[in-house]
Amino acid sequence: MDESNLIALLNSLSVGEMDSLQTKLQEAEQGCRDLGHVELGDRLGDAREALEKCDTRTFRKQVETVVSRLGHLR
């Protein structure tokens, strides 16, 4: 998975059931780590925790930050 695929995956997180969102976040988190973007993987881990707590503001902020940074890495 490359940065463009990660961005597409993260942008699709706005719809779906909670389990589906968690699965996509885990996939993206691992993808970031596999590409050596550990900090971005950590942010997605924080986003997963925020989602579990129903903190949608933090969830969206973390995901949007990762998408933005991945865009600069392409």
C-alpha positions as CSV (number, residue, x, y, z in Angstrom):
1,M,0.0,0.0,0.0
2,D,1.4,3.4,-0.9
3,E,0.6,6.9,0.3
4,S,-2.1,7.5,-2.3
5,N,-3.9,4.2,-1.4
6,L,-3.7,5.2,2.3
7,I,-5.3,8.6,1.5
8,A,-8.1,6.9,-0.4
9,L,-8.7,4.5,2.5
10,L,-8.7,7.3,5.1
11,N,-11.0,9.4,3.1
12,S,-13.6,6.6,3.0
13,L,-13.9,6.6,6.8
14,S,-16.9,8.9,6.9
15,V,-19.4,6.1,6.3
16,G,-20.0,2.6,7.6
17,E,-20.5,0.7,10.8
18,M,-18.2,1.1,13.7
19,D,-16.5,-2.3,13.2
20,S,-15.8,-1.4,9.6
21,L,-14.3,1.9,10.5
22,Q,-12.1,0.3,13.1
23,T,-10.9,-2.3,10.6
24,K,-10.1,0.4,8.0
25,L,-8.2,2.4,10.7
26,Q,-6.2,-0.6,11.7
27,E,-5.3,-1.3,8.1
28,A,-4.2,2.3,7.5
29,E,-2.3,2.4,10.7
30,Q,-0.4,-0.7,9.7
31,G,0.1,0.6,6.2
32,C,1.7,3.8,7.6
33,R,4.0,1.8,9.9
34,D,5.0,-0.5,7.0
35,L,6.0,2.6,4.9
36,G,8.1,3.8,7.9
37,H,5.7,6.6,8.9
38,V,5.5,5.6,12.6
39,E,4.3,9.0,13.8
40,L,1.4,8.8,11.4
41,G,0.6,5.3,12.5
42,D,0.6,6.6,16.1
43,R,-1.9,9.3,15.1
44,L,-4.2,6.7,13.6
45,G,-3.9,4.7,16.8
46,D,-5.0,7.8,18.6
47,A,-7.9,8.2,16.1
48,R,-9.0,4.6,16.8
49,E,-9.0,5.3,20.6
50,A,-11.0,8.5,20.0
51,L,-13.6,6.6,17.9
52,E,-14.0,4.1,20.7
53,K,-14.7,6.9,23.1
54,C,-17.1,8.5,20.6
55,D,-14.9,11.6,20.4
56,T,-15.6,12.4,16.8
57,R,-13.8,15.7,16.9
58,T,-10.5,14.2,17.8
59,F,-11.1,11.3,15.5
60,R,-11.6,13.6,12.4
61,K,-8.7,15.9,13.4
62,Q,-6.3,13.0,13.6
63,V,-7.4,11.4,10.4
64,E,-7.3,14.7,8.5
65,T,-3.8,15.4,9.8
66,V,-2.6,12.1,8.6
67,V,-4.2,12.6,5.2
68,S,-2.6,16.0,4.8
69,R,0.8,14.7,5.8
70,L,0.5,11.7,3.4
71,G,-0.4,14.1,0.7
72,H,2.9,15.9,1.2
73,L,4.8,12.6,1.1
74,R,3.5,11.4,-2.3
